Amino acid sequence: MSDVEPGFQSKIWQEEAEADNPFAAHACYCHGYDVYGDVLGKAGWAEYLYLLFRGERPSPSQARMLDALMVALANRGPRDPAVRAAMNGGVGGSTAAGSLMAALAVGAGQYGGAHEVCLAMQLWAKGGLQLEAWETALGQLSDNRNVDIWLPVEHAPGFDPNGESCPTPVRQTLAYLAHLETAGPLGWLMREREALEALAGAPLAMTGVVAAALFSLGFSPEQGEMLFLFSGLPGAAVHALEQQETGWRKFPFVGNRIHLQDDPGPMGMPDISEFGL
């Protein structure tokens, strides 16, 4: 038998135990940086986030870009399905974890969700800064009908198949991020947005801007999917708490907005006399 003590293997995180308590850490290192002795108080949230995922310190411009992106995604508003799922949990009396898990589940998909960001980042890896390559990549994506965990995509990832034009917040976010990086993917997307929209047959969505930014920052598609998932939890949390406090009587149900074209009218008790009852 081996004499090596069992332990978790991680290139991300190392710990030293307290001398008098092996279950408590004395020092914690993230990719070699002493988190509580060196990073704390010297790095911002975006810098630490980049260090966690990428294993290295970001440049000042990278930190500004990631920080801006997190601000843009922190609260996506009640129009976002994930936020509405958390609101449903809050007004229904779910626990805090239940409301956030609802937001994660609804926001994980490939229509406006985290997996769409992953797919859009894969498109960036294939298309790069060439419209011809994007056209080829989009065609290959639509031809792929393989089904595994995810069903085949039904629209170009990063674009809104039901949109008429690119929403103002999407254009504002892209403009600011492109200002931070004029020569890379974001600057190119700013210049070629309308041409890409024509290829995709749909306007650019926020997931497309997010994918371009995360690709530019060097994140993998899988990392981008994770980042997008948790980046919207602050907004989901505050909206769930608000609806929990407001109560179900003021919750914006949509029942009075549903209109049947062939309404049979009020349904009374069925006539069961023919059954001899």
Backbone as a ProteinNet text record, in pm:
[ID]
protein_1_A
[PRIMARY]
MSDVEPGFQSKIWQEEAEADNPFAAHACYCHGYDVYGDVLGKAGWAEYLYLLFRGERPSPSQARMLDALMVALANRGPRDPAVRAAMNGGVGGSTAAGSLMAALAVGAGQYGGAHEVCLAMQLWAKGGLQLEAWETALGQLSDNRNVDIWLPVEHAPGFDPNGESCPTPVRQTLAYLAHLETAGPLGWLMREREALEALAGAPLAMTGVVAAALFSLGFSPEQGEMLFLFSGLPGAAVHALEQQETGWRKFPFVGNRIHLQDDPGPMGMPDISEFGL
[TERTIARY]
83.8	0	87.2	30.6	103.8	93.5	201.3	202.2	159.8	124.2	85.8	-52.2	-62.6	-191	-287.7	-415	-511.8	-537.2	-561.2	-588.1	-635.9	-701.5	-748.7	-630	-636.7	-533.2	-587.3	-523.1	-569.4	-451.7	-454.5	-356	-402.3	-528.4	-586.4	-559	-572.2	-579.5	-491	-413.1	-332.9	-355.9	-354.3	-374.5	-269.2	-241	-159.9	-249.1	-245.8	-334.1	-280.6	-372.4	-333.4	-262.7	-165.5	-87	-172.1	-275.7	-357.3	-491.8	-516.3	-645.6	-629	-620.6	-601.1	-721.1	-836.9	-957.1	-972.2	-880.5	-883.6	-755.6	-770.8	-655.9	-580.1	-448.7	-362	-329.3	-312.1	-282.3	-346.2	-398.5	-464	-397.6	-362.7	-294	-375.4	-403.5	-472.7	-370.8	-339.6	-237.3	-108.7	-74	50.2	40.4	-72.4	-87.8	-153.3	-96.9	-151.7	-278.9	-394.9	-522.3	-545.6	-531.5	-564.1	-445.8	-326.5	-209.7	-159.6	-204.4	-149.8	-257.6	-348.9	-449.4	-554.9	-603.1	-708.3	-664	-742.1	-710.5	-628.4	-575.4	-491.3	-551.6	-644.9	-706.5	-857.3	-919.2	-1064	-1128	-1260.6	-1335.5	-1302.8	-1301.5	-1275.7	-1133.7	-1037.2	-899.2	-888.1	-954.3	-948.3	-1021.9	-1134.3	-1210.3	-1125.6	-1055.1	-967.5	-857.1	-800.4	-695.4	-747.8	-865.8	-924.3	-939	-994.6	-1025.5	-905.1	-824.1	-716.9	-581.2	-568	-443.2	-334.1	-369	-271.4	-339.6	-259.3	-315.2	-356.5	-470.2	-508.3	-431	-421.8	-368.4	-473.9	-436.2	-536.4	-654.5	-628.1	-737.8	-827.3	-767.8	-847.8	-934.8	-879.6	-956.9	-1072.8	-1049.7	-1157.3	-1267.5	-1227.9	-1326.9	-1411.7	-1347.1	-1421.7	-1510.4	-1460.3	-1540	-1664.5	-1648.1	-1761.8	-1861.8	-1811.4	-1899.4	-1982.5	-1921.5	-1994.5	-2102.7	-2075.8	-2178	-2294.6	-2264.8	-2369.4	-2457.7	-2400.9	-2474.5	-2534.1	-2499.7	-2539.6	-2690.3	-2763.7	-2909.6	-2966.8	-3022.8	-3075.6	-3222.9	-3283.6	-3419.2	-3527.7	-3652	-3762.7	-3796.6	-3749.9	-3773.6	-3690.5	-3586.2	-3499.4	-3566.4	-3575.4	-3643.5	-3582.6	-3451	-3387.6	-3427.8	-3434.2	-3476.4	-3622.1	-3706.3	-3847.3	-3863.1	-3779	-3785.1	-3754.8	-3655.3	-3624	-3737.3	-3801.3	-3915.7	-4030.2	-4053.4	-4156.7	-4124.8	-3997.3	-3957.5	-3977.3	-3941.6	-3954.9	-4098.6	-4186.7	-4326.6	-4398	-4344.6	-4405.6	-4356.5	-4265.2	-4217.2	-4103	-4031.9	-3917.2	-3804.3	-3715.6	-3596.4	-3506.2	-3409	-3314.3	-3244.6	-3200.3	-3132.4	-3226.9	-3354.4	-3450.9	-3471.7	-3480.5	-3499.4	-3378.6	-3257.2	-3137.6	-3119.3	-3155.8	-3146.4	-3243.6	-3361.1	-3455.3	-3394.9	-3328.3	-3264.3	-3154.4	-3074.9	-2967.6	-3024	-3129.5	-3186	-3242.1	-3318.3	-3380.1	-3276.1	-3174	-3072.5	-2958.7	-2972.9	-2862.9	-2870.8	-2981.4	-3007.5	-2937.9	-2981.1	-2917.3	-3005.8	-3106.8	-3181.1	-3171.6	-3073.5	-3051.8	-2983.2	-2939.1	-2879.9	-2730.9	-2679.1	-2534.8	-2479.8	-2556.6	-2503.2	-2497.4	-2584.7	-2575.3	-2445	-2403.5	-2274.9	-2161.6	-2168.5	-2067.6	-2062	-2178	-2183.1	-2134.7	-2170	-2125.5	-1974.4	-1915.7	-1770.1	-1702.9	-1766.6	-1714.4	-1718.8	-1822.8	-1831	-1717.1	-1684.5	-1573.2	-1441.3	-1424.7	-1301.5	-1290.7	-1403.6	-1403.3	-1405.7	-1483.7	-1501.8	-1394.5	-1343.4	-1239.9	-1286.2	-1201.5	-1231	-1251.1	-1314.3	-1336.9	-1483.8	-1552.6	-1693.7	-1715.2	-1622.6	-1638	-1631.7	-1542	-1530.9	-1655.5	-1714.2	-1838.2	-1951.9	-1958.7	-2063.8	-2052.1	-1929.3	-1906.9	-1943	-1899.3	-1925.4	-2073.9	-2145.9	-2290.9	-2361.4	-2314.1	-2373	-2349.6	-2228.7	-2198.9	-2281.7	-2305.7	-2384.3	-2528.1	-2587.5	-2726.4	-2741.8	-2634.3	-2639.8	-2621.2	-2568.8	-2542.5	-2671.7	-2722.1	-2846.3	-2822.1	-2697.4	-2666.4	-2729.2	-2780	-2843.8	-2767.3	-2723.1	-2665.1	-2739.2	-2672.4	-2742.6	-2828.2	-2773.8	-2843	-2904.9	-3022.7	-3085.4	-3012.3	-3028.2	-2965.8	-3012.7	-2922.1	-2957.9	-3050.8	-3142.4	-3242.2	-3221.2	-3114.4	-3083.9	-2934.5	-2885.2	-2743.7	-2714.7	-2628.7	-2598.3	-2539.9	-2589.3	-2544.6	-2633	-2739.5	-2833	-2975.3	-3064.8	-3202.1	-3294.1	-3341.9	-3424.3	-3560.1	-3603.7	-3733.5	-3721.3	-3600.5	-3580.1	-3597.7	-3635.6	-3650	-3525.7	-3464	-3343.8	-3259.2	-3134.5	-3044.1	-3084.1	-3117.3	-3163.5	-3058	-3105.6	-3016.7	-2913.8	-2951.7	-2849	-2740.1	-2776	-2675.9	-2577.4	-2628.8	-2541.2	-2456	-2513.7	-2437.7	-2324.5	-2354.6	-2251.7	-2140.3	-2177.9	-2077.9	-1992.4	-2054.6	-1979	-1876.4	-1914.9	-1819.4	-1704.9	-1738.5	-1633.8	-1542.7	-1599.7	-1517.9	-1425.4	-1468.1	-1382.5	-1258.5	-1272.6	-1158.7	-1064.8	-1117.6	-1037.1	-1076.8	-1012.5	-1053	-1004.2	-893.5	-831	-873	-936.3	-969.2	-1110.9	-1164.5	-1298.4	-1408.3	-1400.1	-1507.6	-1509.6	-1391.6	-1386.2	-1433.6	-1394.4	-1438.2	-1589.2	-1644.5	-1788.1	-1863	-1807	-1869.6	-1879.3	-1773	-1770.6	-1852.8	-1855.1	-1918.6	-2052.8	-2108.9	-2231.2	-2342.8	-2369.5	-2480.8	-2455.9	-2331.9	-2300.6	-2320	-2279.2	-2299.3	-2447.8	-2523.4	-2667.4	-2733.8	-2685.6	-2740.6	-2709.8	-2588.2	-2552.7	-2635.5	-2657.8	-2731.5	-2882.3	-2928.1	-3071.9	-3142.1	-3069.5	-3125.5	-3035.3	-3091.3	-3008.6	-2919.1	-2810.3	-2717.6	-2787.2	-2761.4	-2815.6	-2703.7	-2741.7	-2641	-2548.3	-2600.3	-2515	-2403.3	-2428.6	-2324.9	-2215.2	-2252.5	-2153.1	-2070.6	-2138.8	-2069.2	-1969.6	-2012.2	-1923.8	-1799.8	-1817.8	-1704	-1608	-1662.7	-1577.6	-1500.1	-1567.7	-1500.7	-1399	-1430.5	-1334.5	-1210.6	-1233.7	-1122.5	-1034.7	-1096.9	-1022.8	-950.7	-970.9	-896.7	-965.7	-1092.8	-1165	-1205.4	-1213.7	-1262.1	-1414.5	-1478.2	-1624.8	-1686.1	-1622.6	-1675.2	-1664.5	-1554.6	-1540.3	-1641.9	-1663.8	-1762.4	-1901.8	-1934.9	-2066.3	-2084	-1981.6	-1987.3	-1996.3	-1916.1	-1915.8	-2051.8	-2112.6	-2242.7	-2348.8	-2338.4	-2437.1	-2443.3	-2327.9	-2333.9	-2331.1	-2298.4	-2289.9	-2425.6	-2533.8	-2666.8	-2735.6	-2668.2	-2732.1	-2763.3	-2681.7	-2721	-2857.2	-2883.1	-3013.3	-3125.9	-3102.5	-3203.8	-3235.1	-3131.9	-3150.2	-3233.8	-3200.5	-3272.7	-3417.2	-3442.6	-3579.7	-3660.9	-3599	-3668.4	-3704.7	-3610.8	-3637.6	-3747	-3745.4	-3847.5	-3986.1	-3999.4	-4129	-4174.5	-4079.9	-4113.2	-4175.6	-4122.6	-4174.1	-4305.2	-4317.7	-4438.5	-4558.7	-4536.6	-4645.4	-4713.9	-4784.9	-4842.7	-4959.2	-5026.6	-5142.4	-5102.8	-4978.6	-4932.1	-4838.6	-4826.1	-4735.8	-4796.8	-4718.1	-4773.3	-4809.4	-4918.4	-4965.6	-5013.8	-5019	-5055.7	-5189.2	-5267.1	-5393.8	-5489.2	-5496.9	-5589.3	-5535.9	-5416.2	-5359.2	-5378.1	-5432.9	-5451.3	-5591.7	-5601.6	-5730.4	-5746.2	-5849.1	-5876.6	-5956.8	-5916.8	-5988.8	-6120.4	-6129.4	-6252	-6288.6	-6326.9	-6354.4	-6487.1	-6487.1	-6611.8	-6698.6	-6651.8	-6729.1	-6709.4	-6778.8	-6763.8	-6800.1	-6720.6	-6743	-6804.8	-6932.1	-6998.5	-6972.1	-7047	-7033.9	-7084.9	-7015.2	-7060.6	-7189.9	-7270	-7395	-7362.5	-7378.4	-7340.4	-7463.7	-7583.1	-7705.4	-7706.9	-7642.9	-7643.1	-7563.9	-7485.6	-7411	-7486.6	-7610.6	-7689.9	-7639.4	-7571.8	-7516.6	-7599.6
-120.7	0	125.6	230	356.1	428.8	498.2	578.1	722.5	754.3	890.8	920.6	1031.5	1071.8	1108.6	1065.1	1103.1	1252.3	1308	1451.7	1488.5	1602.6	1651.3	1701.6	1674.5	1721.9	1842.2	1956.2	2076.9	2164.5	2211.6	2309.3	2451.6	2463.4	2594.4	2640.9	2548.4	2587.3	2497.7	2559.8	2485.6	2546.6	2459.6	2505.4	2448.3	2522.1	2474.3	2472.2	2364	2349.6	2426.3	2465.1	2523.5	2417.5	2459.6	2365.9	2289.9	2354.8	2290.6	2239.9	2250.8	2207	2168.4	2039.8	1997.5	2025	2060.5	2087.6	2235	2318	2461.4	2500.3	2592.8	2636.2	2748.2	2739.9	2846.3	2945.2	2895.2	2978.9	2916.2	3000.7	2955.3	3023.2	2943.4	2994.6	2964	3067.8	3053.2	3073.6	2966.1	2970.8	3034.4	3002.8	3049.3	3179.6	3251.2	3379	3355.9	3413.9	3403.9	3489.2	3422.3	3492.7	3590.9	3544.9	3629.8	3712.7	3675.6	3750.5	3848.1	3831.5	3915.6	3970	3881.6	3923.7	4012.7	3972.4	4047.7	4190.8	4285	4426.3	4486.8	4404.2	4455	4428	4331.8	4297.5	4316	4356.8	4368.2	4235.8	4235.4	4112.7	4059.8	4145.2	4100.3	4043.6	4106.1	4055.9	3917.5	3901.2	3771.6	3664.9	3703.7	3611.1	3562.4	3654.2	3618.7	3525	3554.2	3468.7	3327.8	3316.8	3185.8	3102	3161.9	3086.7	3070.8	3174.8	3173.4	3137	3146.3	3107	3211.6	3333.5	3441.1	3575.3	3675.1	3808.4	3869.1	3940	4007.9	4137.1	4182.6	4315.6	4416.6	4542.7	4643.6	4651.9	4640.9	4648.3	4524.5	4408.1	4287	4294.4	4346.4	4361.1	4457.6	4567.5	4664	4600.7	4521.2	4458.2	4357.1	4274.1	4173.9	4240.3	4346.4	4418.3	4478.5	4539.2	4598.2	4491.6	4378.5	4270	4218.2	4204.7	4157.9	4257.2	4387.5	4488.6	4474	4454.4	4442	4319.2	4214.4	4089	4068.1	4152.7	4127.3	4121.4	4205.8	4202.7	4215.7	4108.6	4107.4	4144.8	4168.8	4221.9	4116.8	4153.1	4056.8	3999.2	4061.9	4003	3876.8	3859.7	3743.1	3621.9	3508.1	3391.3	3342.7	3351.1	3305.9	3393.5	3524.9	3616.1	3590.2	3567.6	3539.2	3409.2	3311.9	3186	3210.9	3295.3	3329.2	3406.7	3495.1	3569.6	3475.9	3375.6	3276.9	3204.5	3170.6	3105.1	3194.5	3321.3	3414.1	3435.6	3459.9	3486.8	3360.7	3244.2	3118.5	3066.9	3139	3099.5	3000.5	2990	2898.9	2949.4	2859.8	2900.2	2982.7	3048.8	3127.3	3039	2922.4	2831.3	2785.6	2761.6	2717.1	2820.8	2947.9	3053.5	3065.2	3055.5	3066	2942.7	2824.7	2704	2710.6	2772.3	2790.6	2879.9	2986.6	3076.6	3004.9	2924.6	2850.3	2751.7	2680.5	2578.6	2641.6	2749.2	2813.8	2887.9	2941.4	3017.8	2936.6	2803.9	2718.8	2678.7	2707.7	2650	2718.1	2681.1	2730.9	2829.6	2884.7	2997.1	3111.4	3196	3306.9	3267.9	3142.9	3093.7	3067.8	3001.9	2983.1	2891.8	2790.3	2701.1	2771	2867.9	2946.2	3024.4	3077.7	3147.5	3052.5	2930.1	2829.2	2802.4	2784.5	2758	2878.9	2998.1	3118.5	3135.3	3097.5	3104.4	3002.9	2887.8	2790.7	2847.6	2925.2	2991	3090.9	3164.4	3259	3186.8	3069.6	2993.5	2950.8	2927	2884.4	3003.4	3105.9	3218.2	3324.1	3345.9	3447.2	3582.9	3649.8	3784	3782.6	3674.3	3659.2	3628.1	3712.3	3689.3	3559	3525.5	3401.2	3279.3	3284	3174	3163.7	3278	3277.1	3214.7	3247.2	3189.7	3038.3	2988.7	2844.4	2781.4	2844	2790.3	2786.9	2890.3	2893.2	2785.2	2762.8	2657.1	2519.4	2494.4	2366.3	2343.4	2450.7	2439	2401.8	2463.7	2434.6	2295.3	2243	2109.4	1998.8	2032.5	1931.9	1897.5	1775.5	1734	1627.4	1612.7	1513.8	1555.9	1458.1	1483.3	1409.6	1482.9	1416.4	1469.2	1536.6	1599.7	1715.1	1788.7	1904.6	1869.5	1923.9	1908	1994.3	1966	2050.7	2195.3	2288.9	2430.5	2469	2559.6	2600.4	2742.5	2807.6	2942	2965.4	3070.8	3104.2	3149.8	3080.3	3119.8	3260.3	3337.5	3475.7	3575.1	3524.4	3610.2	3574.3	3670.7	3652.5	3620.1	3495.8	3458.9	3527.7	3580.8	3648.6	3800.4	3850.8	3995	4062.3	4189.4	4269.1	4354.4	4399.2	4481.3	4458.2	4501.6	4483.5	4577.3	4524	4609	4711.3	4823.4	4932.5	4888.3	4816.2	4775.3	4687.5	4606.3	4521.8	4609.8	4709	4798.5	4884.4	4926.8	5007.5	4926.9	4802.6	4717	4689	4656.9	4630.5	4754.2	4870.4	4993.2	5019.8	5000.2	5026.8	4926.1	4798.8	4696.5	4712.2	4747.4	4768.5	4888.1	4986.3	5101.1	5057.8	4952.4	4902.8	4816.7	4764.4	4673.7	4693.3	4785.9	4821.9	4723.4	4655.1	4573	4426.3	4382.9	4242.2	4208.5	4097.3	4051.4	4154.2	4230.6	4325.2	4442.7	4494.5	4601	4552.5	4430.7	4372.7	4351.7	4302.4	4281.6	4413.4	4518.2	4649.8	4695.4	4670.8	4715.1	4625.5	4495.7	4398.8	4346.9	4412.6	4361.1	4340	4439.2	4428.5	4318.8	4302.5	4195.8	4059.1	4045	3918.4	3891.1	3996	3979.1	3930.7	3978.8	3933.2	3785.5	3742.2	3601.4	3513.6	3563.1	3484.8	3492.1	3593.3	3610.6	3655.8	3721.2	3765.5	3871.4	3959.4	4063.5	4006.1	4074.5	4035.2	4040.4	3939.7	3933.6	3958.1	3976.3	3997.7	3876.9	3757.3	3638.7	3645.5	3709.9	3724.8	3819.3	3927.9	4022.1	3955.1	3882.4	3812.5	3712.6	3636.4	3536.7	3601.6	3713.1	3782.5	3832.7	3888.3	3942.4	3831.5	3723.2	3614.1	3544.3	3533	3476.4	3565.8	3695.9	3790.2	3783.1	3757	3749.4	3616.5	3523.4	3398.1	3284.8	3302.4	3195.5	3087.8	2964.7	2855.5	2861.2	2796.7	2793.8	2737.5	2636.4	2577.6	2675.8	2750.1	2852.3	2964.3	3001.6	3104.7	3064.8	2938.2	2889.5	2904.3	2866.8	2880	3026.9	3111.6	3253	3317.7	3284.2	3342.1	3292.9	3166.6	3111.6	3189.8	3211.3	3274.1	3426.1	3482.9	3629.4	3695.2	3625.4	3684.8	3656.4	3585.4	3550.4	3671.2	3778.2	3892.7	3949.7	3966.2	4017.6	3922.1	3792	3692.8	3696.6	3715.9	3717.8	3836.7	3956	4073.9	4074.9	4027.1	4022.1	3916.3	3804.2	3702.7	3758	3828.4	3887.2	3993.2	4072.7	4175.8	4115	4011.9	3949.4	3874.8	3820.2	3754.5	3854	3975.3	4078.7	4136.6	4153.6	4213.4	4121.5	3990.4	3894.4	3860.5	3747.4	3694.4	3777.9	3855.2	3933.6	4040.8	4083.7	4184.9	4126.7	3993.4	3932.2	3943.7	3977.9	4003.8	3875.9	3811.8	3696.4	3740.9	3648.6	3684.4	3624.3	3573.6	3508.9	3599.2	3726.9	3818	3865.4	3822.1	3857	3745.4	3632.4	3518.9	3525	3525.3	3535	3415.1	3335.5	3219.9	3262.7	3216.3	3251	3174.6	3057.9	2978.3	2940.9	3042.8	3024.3	2949.7	2832.8	2758.1	2816.4	2917.7	2976.5	2902.7	2948	2882.8	2735.1	2654.9	2510.5	2472.9	2428.1	2384	2236.7	2181.5	2039.7	1958	1851.3	1769.6	1696.6	1670.8	1596	1447.6	1386.7	1244.5	1156.2	1213.2	1134.2	1016.3	1036.6	927.9	807	825.8	712.4	643.4	693.1	630.6	660.7	775.1	811.7	921
0	0	0	-62.5	-68.1	64.4	102.7	225.2	201.4	75.2	41.5	98.9	169.6	226.3	113.5	124.2	20.2	22.8	-93.4	-101.7	-240.5	-250.6	-379.6	-461.2	-592	-683.1	-759.7	-747.5	-814.5	-852.6	-977.6	-1022.6	-991.1	-950.1	-924.4	-782.8	-688	-547.5	-462.1	-376.1	-278.7	-140.4	-40.3	96.4	189.8	294.2	405.4	528.7	604.8	719.8	840.1	927.8	1055.8	1140.3	1219.2	1299	1399.1	1451.5	1554.4	1504.3	1370.5	1317	1170.6	1141	1002.3	912.7	971.6	892.9	858	902	872.3	799	704.7	626	696.8	689.7	741	630.1	508	391.5	268.9	178.6	55.8	-63.1	-162.3	-280.3	-405.6	-483.5	-611.1	-722.7	-792.8	-898.1	-846.1	-722.5	-663	-587.4	-596.8	-527.7	-391.6	-287.7	-153.3	-147.2	-143.6	-158	-44	80.1	194.9	243.5	202.2	243.5	139.8	12.8	-92.7	-186.9	-233.1	-331.3	-267	-149.4	-81.7	-53.6	-99.6	-79.5	-190.8	-279.9	-388.7	-526.5	-534.9	-662.5	-652.8	-762.8	-768.9	-806.3	-806.2	-836	-975.4	-1076	-1212.1	-1225.8	-1160.5	-1166.8	-1103.2	-990	-921.9	-1001.1	-1061.7	-1145.4	-1263.1	-1325.3	-1437	-1389.7	-1274.9	-1219.3	-1193.4	-1136.6	-1108.3	-1234.5	-1338	-1459.7	-1552.5	-1564.3	-1663.3	-1604.1	-1471.6	-1408.9	-1414	-1449.7	-1457.2	-1434.2	-1398.4	-1377.8	-1511.7	-1514.6	-1638.9	-1656.1	-1777.8	-1801.7	-1757.3	-1739.6	-1700.1	-1796.6	-1927.9	-2024.9	-2016.9	-1993.7	-1977.7	-1853.1	-1744.8	-1621.3	-1640.7	-1713.1	-1738.7	-1823.2	-1921.7	-2008.6	-1931.9	-1852.4	-1776.6	-1671.9	-1609.7	-1511.1	-1576	-1692.6	-1763.4	-1805.2	-1848.4	-1890.6	-1774	-1656.9	-1539.6	-1498.3	-1515.2	-1486.1	-1583.8	-1711.4	-1812.4	-1789.4	-1730.5	-1715.6	-1577.3	-1481	-1342.6	-1324.6	-1394.7	-1386.1	-1526.5	-1576.2	-1713.4	-1719.7	-1604.3	-1600.8	-1615.3	-1581.8	-1582.6	-1719.4	-1827.7	-1959.7	-1980.8	-1901.8	-1915.2	-1848.5	-1918.9	-1861.8	-1730.3	-1715.7	-1592.2	-1474.7	-1497.6	-1391.6	-1355.3	-1455.6	-1427.9	-1350.4	-1377.5	-1302.6	-1155.3	-1128.3	-989.1	-925.1	-1001.1	-950.7	-914.3	-997.6	-967.5	-837.4	-819.3	-696.3	-575.9	-589.4	-477.4	-436.3	-534.1	-502	-454.7	-493.8	-452.4	-318.7	-256	-124.9	-126	-237.9	-243.8	-154.2	-117.9	-44.4	-135.4	-74.8	-154.5	-257.3	-213.9	-306.4	-416.3	-381.6	-481.7	-590.7	-553.1	-652.6	-744.4	-686.9	-769.3	-857.2	-806.2	-888.7	-1005.4	-982.8	-1093	-1200.2	-1157	-1252.7	-1330.6	-1262	-1328.9	-1430.1	-1390.4	-1480.2	-1606.6	-1590.6	-1706.2	-1790.5	-1724.1	-1796.9	-1853.2	-1850.6	-1894.5	-2041	-2107.1	-2238.8	-2354.2	-2473.6	-2595.4	-2672.4	-2602.7	-2658.6	-2557.7	-2575.3	-2484	-2355.3	-2344.1	-2220.6	-2231.9	-2128.4	-2117.6	-2226.1	-2264.9	-2368.4	-2504	-2524.8	-2648.1	-2652.6	-2537.2	-2531.5	-2567.3	-2515.1	-2546.6	-2696.4	-2758.5	-2902.5	-2983.3	-2938.2	-3008.7	-3000.3	-2886.8	-2874.6	-2966.6	-2985.7	-3082.1	-3223.5	-3253.1	-3383	-3401.2	-3295.1	-3303.2	-3330.9	-3271.3	-3294.6	-3441	-3505.8	-3646.3	-3742.1	-3707.5	-3798.7	-3788.9	-3667.2	-3650.3	-3697.9	-3771.8	-3822	-3973.1	-4022.4	-4166.2	-4191.1	-4267.2	-4295.8	-4371	-4461.3	-4536.7	-4444	-4346.9	-4252.4	-4165.5	-4130.9	-4053.5	-4133.9	-4259.3	-4343.7	-4349	-4361.5	-4363.5	-4229.7	-4120.8	-3987.4	-3956	-3994.6	-3971	-4052	-4174.9	-4256	-4197.6	-4148.4	-4086.2	-3960.8	-3886.9	-3763.9	-3794.8	-3895	-3928.6	-3989.1	-4051.3	-4110.8	-4007.7	-3891.8	-3788.3	-3715.3	-3734.4	-3670.9	-3564.7	-3520.7	-3418	-3284.6	-3212.4	-3084	-2975.6	-2872.6	-2755.6	-2633.9	-2544.3	-2432.5	-2483.7	-2581.5	-2636.6	-2770.8	-2798	-2927.8	-3030.8	-3158.5	-3260.4	-3246.4	-3270.6	-3259.1	-3373.5	-3345	-3442.7	-3492.4	-3444.3	-3491	-3473	-3531.9	-3519.4	-3376.7	-3303.6	-3165.2	-3159.4	-3063	-3049.5	-3120.4	-3184.1	-3256.4	-3213	-3221.5	-3173.8	-3291.5	-3302.6	-3418.1	-3420.3	-3306.2	-3300.1	-3297.3	-3308.2	-3300.9	-3436.3	-3431.7	-3553.5	-3577.9	-3469.7	-3480.3	-3355.7	-3360	-3247.1	-3133.5	-3014.9	-2904.6	-2862.1	-2809.7	-2767.8	-2664.1	-2555.4	-2458.9	-2519.2	-2618.1	-2684.7	-2760.3	-2834	-2909.8	-2816.4	-2704.2	-2608.9	-2545.1	-2508.6	-2449.5	-2549.2	-2671.8	-2775.1	-2800.2	-2806.5	-2834.1	-2725.5	-2599.8	-2492.2	-2493.6	-2508.6	-2509.3	-2630.3	-2744.2	-2864.4	-2846.4	-2767.9	-2737.7	-2660.6	-2578.8	-2502.4	-2586.7	-2698.5	-2781.3	-2927.6	-2994.4	-3130.1	-3235.4	-3207.7	-3311.7	-3306.8	-3200	-3183.4	-3224.3	-3172.5	-3208.8	-3185.7	-3076.6	-3047	-3143.5	-3174.8	-3274.3	-3409.7	-3446.8	-3574.2	-3574.7	-3462.5	-3453.6	-3464.2	-3405.2	-3413.5	-3559.4	-3635.3	-3774.2	-3865.8	-3837.4	-3927.7	-3875.1	-3774.5	-3712.6	-3813.8	-3895.3	-3989	-4092.9	-4135.5	-4231.2	-4167.2	-4040.1	-3969.5	-3947.1	-3916	-3897.1	-4025.6	-4138.6	-4266.3	-4288.9	-4253	-4266.6	-4173.3	-4051.3	-3952.3	-3972.8	-4046	-4065.9	-3940	-3850.3	-3722.5	-3662.9	-3578.7	-3515.1	-3405.8	-3379.6	-3274.2	-3139.1	-3056.1	-2920.3	-2819.6	-2692.7	-2589.5	-2577.9	-2600.9	-2595.5	-2698.7	-2812	-2913.6	-2870.3	-2803.9	-2752.4	-2643.1	-2552.8	-2444.7	-2501.1	-2601	-2660.9	-2721.6	-2790.3	-2850.9	-2744.2	-2635	-2529	-2458.4	-2424.5	-2353.6	-2443.2	-2571.1	-2666.8	-2676.2	-2680.1	-2687.6	-2563.2	-2447.9	-2322.1	-2303.2	-2394.7	-2389.1	-2315.7	-2279	-2211.6	-2312	-2264.5	-2348.8	-2354.5	-2453.8	-2457.8	-2329.7	-2272.3	-2148.5	-2032.4	-2026.3	-1923.1	-1943.5	-2069.7	-2099.8	-2057.2	-2076.1	-2034.2	-1882.9	-1807.3	-1662	-1619.1	-1679.9	-1643.5	-1668.5	-1781.4	-1813.1	-1715.4	-1673.7	-1581.4	-1451.2	-1388.1	-1256.6	-1262.2	-1376.1	-1383.7	-1363.6	-1395.6	-1382.2	-1249.7	-1159.5	-1032.4	-943	-941.3	-858.1	-895.2	-1024	-1066	-1033	-1055.5	-1021.8	-872.5	-790.7	-645.7	-600.9	-648.4	-599.3	-647.8	-768.7	-818.4	-743.3	-707.9	-628.4	-491.4	-428.8	-297.5	-305.1	-410.2	-425.3	-438.8	-522.9	-541.5	-416.3	-342.6	-216.3	-120	-117.5	-27.6	-78.8	-210.4	-268.5	-254.8	-277.4	-262.7	-392.7	-389.9	-513.7	-565.8	-478.2	-523.2	-624.9	-621.1	-716.4	-821.3	-821.2	-918.7	-1058.1	-1158.5	-1292.9	-1369	-1327.1	-1402.4	-1539.7	-1632.8	-1770	-1810.6	-1713.9	-1747.9	-1823.3	-1783.9	-1852.2	-1986.2	-2022.5	-2153	-2255.1	-2211.1	-2300.6	-2359.1	-2490.1	-2558.3	-2651.7	-2625.8	-2710.2	-2832	-2948.4	-3070.2	-3082.1	-3019.1	-3022.9	-2879.8	-2801.5	-2659.5	-2641.2	-2578.2	-2558.5	-2449.1	-2377.5	-2270	-2139.8	-2034	-1903.4	-1910.8	-1847.7	-1846.2	-1712.7	-1713.8	-1592.2	-1565.6	-1470.7	-1440.5	-1558.4	-1596.3	-1709.4	-1676.4	-1778.6	-1763.4	-1762.1	-1643.5	-1629.6	-1619.4	-1649	-1635.5	-1732.3	-1847.9	-1946.5	-1898.5	-1795.2	-1741.7	-1628.2	-1601.3	-1496.2	-1355.9	-1338.5	-1209.6	-1143.6
[MASK]
+++++++++++++++++++++++++++++++++++++++++++++++++++++++++++++++++++++++++++++++++++++++++++++++++++++++++++++++++++++++++++++++++++++++++++++++++++++++++++++++++++++++++++++++++++++++++++++++++++++++++++++++++++++++++++++++++++++++++++++++++++++++++++++++++++++++++++++++++++++

